[in-house]
Amino acid sequence: MNMSTTYSALTIAGSDSGGGAGIQADLKAFAAHRVHGLSAIAALTAQNTRGVSAVHVPPVGFLRAQIDACFDDFSVGAVKLGMLANAEVIHAVADALETYRPAFVVLDPVMIATSGARLLEDSALSALRERLIPLASLITPNIPEAEFLLGHPISDAASADTALEALRELGARAVLLKGGHLLEGNEVVDRFSDGQTVARFTHPRLPLEAHGTGCTLASAITALLCRQQPLATACEGAIGYVARGLQWGYQPGKSSVRILDHIGAAR
């Protein structure tokens, strides 16, 4: 990074007090990819490696003020969207995106935490479908989130292939359907489609429980898009980054949940 080429990526998401996911993971991933990180905090969580115990949503006027401040002063190459807890927040974010029209929007439709805690109110689902997904360059749901968006189970490889195109028909330009929750042998299969290119990215399944992988994947894609990589290439690179972060991961809390090592992954 130098003074003549400074890439900025904005994350609009929730804060994780445990430091492993959310805004904290996003900023680590941006930095690891040599991208300047900006943040607008849409929710605060009381969270650690064992779960989420409380959520506070700041006033949407303050969220908009954070977004406006970022676009006013920085050249924002791409935006990553994470935890947006309710319909009011989603509408505020959509309004801002329609105002500023960033080149890339990566939407990680955070609905369910790794611990199983629900992070999206039921009333927000229609707002997510109608306002945000059509603005997204890419959505990155995992299997439970895809099931929630589509309203039916995804139980095997064939139904995942079908779901990939059904998700794209919701309005996003491209979809990366994460396969970590779907058992397909000893590998994890992530499926990508932008309507023209269909790809599968596979990597070995690691025998561990991790925290912050979805946030990190979306933010790494966002950083790579800032650096002018094509969308499918950015997805493949980010998947490799997360895999390395897991391999080098560590357990800072009292649970067995592993946190990604962003510095190790960047090497």
C-alpha positions as CSV (number, residue, x, y, z in Angstrom):
1,M,0.0,0.0,0.0
2,N,1.3,3.5,-0.9
3,M,0.2,7.0,-1.1
4,S,-0.6,6.8,-4.8
5,T,-2.7,3.6,-4.6
6,T,-4.9,3.4,-1.5
7,Y,-7.8,1.0,-1.8
8,S,-10.6,1.4,0.7
9,A,-13.2,-1.2,1.6
10,L,-16.3,-0.5,3.8
11,T,-17.9,-3.1,6.1
12,I,-21.4,-2.4,7.3
13,A,-22.0,-5.1,9.9
14,G,-22.1,-6.1,13.5
15,S,-19.4,-5.8,16.1
16,D,-18.2,-9.0,17.8
17,S,-16.9,-8.3,21.4
18,G,-15.0,-11.6,21.2
19,G,-12.9,-10.3,18.3
20,G,-13.3,-13.4,16.0
21,A,-16.1,-12.4,13.7
22,G,-18.1,-9.4,12.4
23,I,-16.5,-6.0,12.0
24,Q,-13.3,-7.2,13.8
25,A,-12.8,-10.1,11.4
26,D,-13.6,-7.8,8.4
27,L,-11.0,-5.2,9.3
28,K,-8.3,-7.9,9.9
29,A,-9.1,-9.4,6.5
30,F,-9.0,-6.0,4.8
31,A,-5.6,-5.3,6.4
32,A,-4.2,-8.7,5.4
33,H,-5.0,-7.9,1.8
34,R,-3.4,-4.5,2.0
35,V,-6.7,-2.7,1.8
36,H,-7.7,0.2,4.0
37,G,-10.6,-0.8,6.2
38,L,-13.6,1.4,6.9
39,S,-16.5,0.4,9.1
40,A,-20.1,1.4,9.9
41,I,-21.4,-0.5,12.9
42,A,-25.0,-1.7,12.4
43,A,-25.2,-3.7,15.6
44,L,-23.2,-4.5,18.8
45,T,-23.1,-7.9,20.2
46,A,-22.1,-9.3,23.6
47,Q,-20.4,-12.3,22.2
48,N,-17.5,-14.7,22.8
49,T,-16.5,-18.1,21.4
50,R,-19.3,-19.7,23.3
51,G,-22.2,-17.7,21.9
52,V,-24.1,-14.4,21.7
53,S,-25.7,-13.2,25.0
54,A,-27.0,-9.8,23.9
55,V,-27.5,-7.6,20.9
56,H,-27.9,-3.8,20.7
57,V,-28.9,-2.0,17.6
58,P,-27.9,1.7,17.4
59,P,-30.3,4.3,15.9
60,V,-30.4,4.1,12.2
61,G,-29.6,7.8,11.9
62,F,-26.3,7.2,13.5
63,L,-25.6,4.2,11.2
64,R,-26.3,6.5,8.2
65,A,-24.0,9.1,9.6
66,Q,-21.2,6.6,9.8
67,I,-21.8,5.5,6.1
68,D,-22.0,9.1,4.9
69,A,-18.7,10.0,6.7
70,C,-16.9,7.1,4.9
71,F,-18.2,8.0,1.5
72,D,-17.5,11.7,2.0
73,D,-13.8,11.2,2.6
74,F,-12.7,8.0,1.0
75,S,-12.7,6.3,-2.4
76,V,-14.7,3.2,-1.5
77,G,-13.9,0.4,-3.9
78,A,-16.3,-2.2,-2.5
79,V,-18.8,-2.6,0.4
80,K,-19.3,-5.7,2.5
81,L,-22.6,-6.2,4.3
82,G,-22.9,-8.4,7.3
83,M,-25.2,-8.5,10.3
84,L,-28.2,-6.2,9.7
85,A,-30.6,-7.1,12.5
86,N,-33.9,-5.7,11.5
87,A,-35.9,-4.2,8.6
88,E,-35.3,-0.6,9.6
89,V,-31.5,-1.1,9.4
90,I,-31.8,-2.9,6.1
91,H,-33.9,-0.1,4.6
92,A,-31.4,2.5,5.9
93,V,-28.4,0.6,4.3
94,A,-30.3,0.1,1.0
95,D,-31.1,3.8,0.9
96,A,-27.4,4.6,1.4
97,L,-26.2,2.2,-1.3
98,E,-28.7,3.6,-3.7
99,T,-27.3,7.0,-3.0
100,Y,-23.6,6.2,-3.4
101,R,-23.8,3.3,-5.9
102,P,-20.5,1.5,-5.0
103,A,-19.0,-0.6,-7.7
104,F,-19.2,-3.8,-5.7
105,V,-21.5,-4.9,-2.9
106,V,-20.8,-8.3,-1.2
107,L,-23.8,-9.4,0.9
108,D,-23.2,-12.0,3.6
109,P,-26.8,-12.6,4.7
110,V,-26.0,-13.2,8.4
111,M,-29.0,-14.8,10.0
112,I,-27.8,-17.5,12.3
113,A,-24.6,-17.4,14.4
114,T,-22.2,-20.4,14.6
115,S,-23.6,-21.0,18.1
116,G,-27.1,-21.3,16.6
117,A,-28.4,-17.9,17.8
118,R,-30.8,-16.1,15.5
119,L,-29.3,-12.7,14.4
120,L,-32.0,-11.6,12.0
121,E,-35.6,-10.7,13.0
122,D,-38.3,-12.5,11.0
123,S,-39.7,-9.2,9.8
124,A,-36.4,-8.3,8.1
125,L,-36.4,-11.3,5.7
126,S,-38.7,-9.6,3.1
127,A,-36.6,-6.4,3.3
128,L,-33.5,-8.4,2.7
129,R,-35.0,-10.1,-0.3
130,E,-36.6,-6.9,-1.8
131,R,-34.1,-4.2,-1.0
132,L,-30.6,-5.6,-0.5
133,I,-30.2,-8.7,-2.7
134,P,-31.0,-6.8,-5.9
135,L,-28.2,-4.4,-5.0
136,A,-25.7,-7.1,-4.4
137,S,-22.8,-8.0,-6.8
138,L,-22.5,-11.2,-4.8
139,I,-24.3,-13.0,-2.0
140,T,-22.5,-15.6,0.1
141,P,-25.1,-17.7,2.1
142,N,-24.3,-20.9,3.9
143,I,-26.7,-23.8,3.6
144,P,-28.9,-22.9,6.6
145,E,-29.1,-19.3,5.3
146,A,-29.9,-20.4,1.8
147,E,-32.7,-22.7,3.1
148,F,-34.1,-19.7,5.0
149,L,-34.0,-17.5,1.9
150,L,-35.6,-20.1,-0.4
151,G,-38.0,-21.7,2.1
152,H,-37.0,-25.3,1.5
153,P,-34.3,-27.8,2.6
154,I,-31.0,-28.3,0.8
155,S,-29.9,-31.9,1.7
156,D,-27.6,-33.1,-1.0
157,A,-25.4,-32.1,-3.9
158,A,-28.2,-32.1,-6.4
159,S,-30.4,-29.8,-4.3
160,A,-27.4,-27.5,-3.7
161,D,-26.9,-27.2,-7.5
162,T,-30.5,-26.3,-7.9
163,A,-30.5,-23.9,-5.0
164,L,-27.5,-22.0,-6.5
165,E,-29.5,-20.8,-9.5
166,A,-32.7,-20.3,-7.4
167,L,-30.7,-17.9,-5.2
168,R,-29.4,-16.0,-8.2
169,E,-33.0,-15.6,-9.4
170,L,-33.6,-13.6,-6.2
171,G,-31.8,-10.7,-8.0
172,A,-28.1,-10.8,-7.1
173,R,-25.6,-10.7,-9.9
174,A,-23.8,-13.7,-8.6
175,V,-24.0,-16.3,-5.8
176,L,-21.4,-18.1,-3.8
177,L,-23.2,-20.9,-1.9
178,K,-20.9,-22.1,0.9
179,G,-20.8,-25.8,1.5
180,G,-19.5,-26.2,5.0
181,H,-22.8,-27.4,6.4
182,L,-23.4,-30.0,3.6
183,L,-21.7,-33.3,3.9
184,E,-20.1,-34.3,0.6
185,G,-17.4,-36.7,1.7
186,N,-14.1,-35.4,3.0
187,E,-14.3,-32.1,1.0
188,V,-16.1,-28.9,1.3
189,V,-17.7,-27.7,-2.0
190,D,-18.4,-24.0,-2.5
191,R,-20.6,-23.4,-5.5
192,F,-20.4,-20.2,-7.6
193,S,-22.6,-18.8,-10.4
194,D,-22.9,-15.4,-12.1
195,G,-25.3,-16.7,-14.8
196,Q,-22.4,-17.2,-17.3
197,T,-19.7,-18.9,-15.2
198,V,-20.5,-21.8,-12.9
199,A,-17.7,-23.1,-10.8
200,R,-17.0,-25.4,-7.8
201,F,-14.2,-24.6,-5.4
202,T,-13.2,-27.6,-3.2
203,H,-10.9,-28.0,-0.3
204,P,-10.4,-30.6,2.5
205,R,-12.8,-30.6,5.4
206,L,-10.9,-29.8,8.6
207,P,-12.0,-31.6,11.8
208,L,-12.5,-28.5,13.9
209,E,-15.1,-25.9,15.0
210,A,-14.4,-22.4,13.9
211,H,-15.8,-18.9,14.4
212,G,-15.8,-16.0,11.9
213,T,-15.3,-17.9,8.7
214,G,-18.3,-16.5,6.9
215,C,-17.5,-12.9,7.8
216,T,-13.9,-13.4,6.8
217,L,-14.7,-15.0,3.5
218,A,-17.0,-12.1,2.4
219,S,-14.6,-9.5,3.5
220,A,-11.6,-11.2,1.8
221,I,-13.7,-11.2,-1.4
222,T,-14.5,-7.5,-0.9
223,A,-10.8,-6.7,-0.5
224,L,-9.9,-8.6,-3.6
225,L,-12.6,-6.9,-5.6
226,C,-11.0,-3.6,-4.4
227,R,-7.8,-4.8,-5.9
228,Q,-9.5,-5.3,-9.3
229,Q,-9.7,-9.1,-9.3
230,P,-12.5,-10.7,-11.3
231,L,-15.4,-11.9,-9.2
232,A,-14.8,-15.7,-9.6
233,T,-11.1,-15.2,-9.1
234,A,-11.8,-13.2,-5.9
235,C,-14.0,-15.9,-4.6
236,E,-11.4,-18.6,-5.2
237,G,-8.6,-16.5,-3.6
238,A,-10.8,-15.7,-0.5
239,I,-11.7,-19.4,-0.1
240,G,-7.9,-20.2,0.0
241,Y,-7.3,-17.4,2.4
242,V,-10.0,-18.7,4.9
243,A,-8.6,-22.3,4.6
244,R,-5.1,-21.0,5.5
245,G,-6.5,-19.0,8.4
246,L,-8.2,-22.1,9.7
247,Q,-5.1,-24.2,9.4
248,W,-3.1,-21.5,11.3
249,G,-6.0,-20.8,13.7
250,Y,-5.9,-20.6,17.5
251,Q,-8.2,-21.0,20.5
252,P,-8.1,-17.8,22.6
253,G,-11.3,-18.5,24.6
254,K,-12.3,-21.2,27.0
255,S,-14.2,-23.2,24.4
256,S,-12.8,-25.4,21.6
257,V,-13.9,-22.9,18.9
258,R,-11.0,-21.8,16.7
259,I,-10.4,-18.2,15.6
260,L,-8.8,-17.6,12.2
261,D,-5.1,-16.4,12.0
262,H,-5.3,-13.6,9.5
263,I,-1.6,-12.9,9.7
264,G,-0.7,-16.5,9.0
265,A,-3.2,-16.6,6.2
266,A,-1.7,-13.5,4.6
267,R,1.7,-15.2,4.4
